[in-house]
């Protein structure tokens, strides 16, 4: 996969996560999905940490974009 494709897939994942609004879920829906949600969030955390660590290992910094 090219780097451009990878960045496009990451952007799509960010967009998809931006659409998640757990506060709009009913209490029952949240309880029903809590196990899967927890697993997904933990997996995301681990993967994001791995990618960030790989960037830092190359001597680069992860920086927040400057807002316009």
C-alpha positions as CSV (number, residue, x, y, z in Angstrom):
1,X,0.0,0.0,0.0
2,X,1.4,3.4,-0.9
3,X,1.9,6.1,1.7
4,X,-0.8,8.2,0.0
5,X,-3.3,5.3,0.4
6,X,-2.3,4.8,4.0
7,X,-2.8,8.5,4.8
8,X,-6.2,8.4,3.0
9,X,-7.2,5.4,5.1
10,X,-6.1,7.1,8.3
11,X,-8.1,10.2,7.3
12,X,-11.2,8.0,6.6
13,X,-10.8,6.4,10.1
14,X,-10.6,9.8,11.7
15,X,-13.7,10.9,9.9
16,X,-15.5,7.7,11.0
17,X,-14.5,8.2,14.6
18,X,-15.7,11.8,14.4
19,X,-19.2,10.5,13.6
20,X,-19.3,8.5,16.8
21,X,-21.5,10.2,19.4
22,X,-21.8,7.8,22.4
23,X,-23.8,10.5,24.3
24,X,-26.6,10.0,21.8
25,X,-26.8,6.2,22.5
26,X,-29.4,5.0,24.9
27,X,-28.2,3.5,28.2
28,X,-29.3,0.0,27.0
29,X,-27.5,0.4,23.7
30,X,-24.3,1.5,25.5
31,X,-24.5,-1.4,27.9
32,X,-25.1,-3.8,25.1
33,X,-22.1,-2.6,23.1
34,X,-19.8,-1.7,26.0
35,X,-17.6,-4.9,25.6
36,X,-17.1,-4.3,21.9
37,X,-16.6,-0.6,22.3
38,X,-14.0,-1.1,25.1
39,X,-12.1,-3.7,22.9
40,X,-12.1,-1.3,19.9
41,X,-10.9,1.6,22.0
42,X,-8.1,-0.4,23.6
43,X,-7.1,-1.7,20.2
44,X,-7.1,1.8,18.8
45,X,-5.0,3.1,21.7
46,X,-2.4,0.3,21.2
47,X,-2.2,0.9,17.5
48,X,-1.9,4.6,17.7
49,X,0.7,4.3,20.4
50,X,2.7,1.9,18.2
51,X,2.6,4.2,15.2
52,X,3.5,7.2,17.3
53,X,6.4,5.3,18.9
54,X,7.7,4.3,15.5
55,X,7.7,8.0,14.4
56,X,9.5,9.0,17.5
57,X,12.0,6.2,17.1
58,X,13.1,7.8,13.9
59,X,13.8,11.0,15.8
60,X,10.7,12.9,14.7
61,X,8.1,14.6,16.8
62,X,4.3,14.2,16.8
63,X,2.9,17.7,16.8
64,X,-0.7,19.0,16.9
65,X,-1.6,21.0,13.8
66,X,-1.7,24.7,14.3
67,X,-5.3,26.0,13.9
68,X,-5.8,28.8,11.4
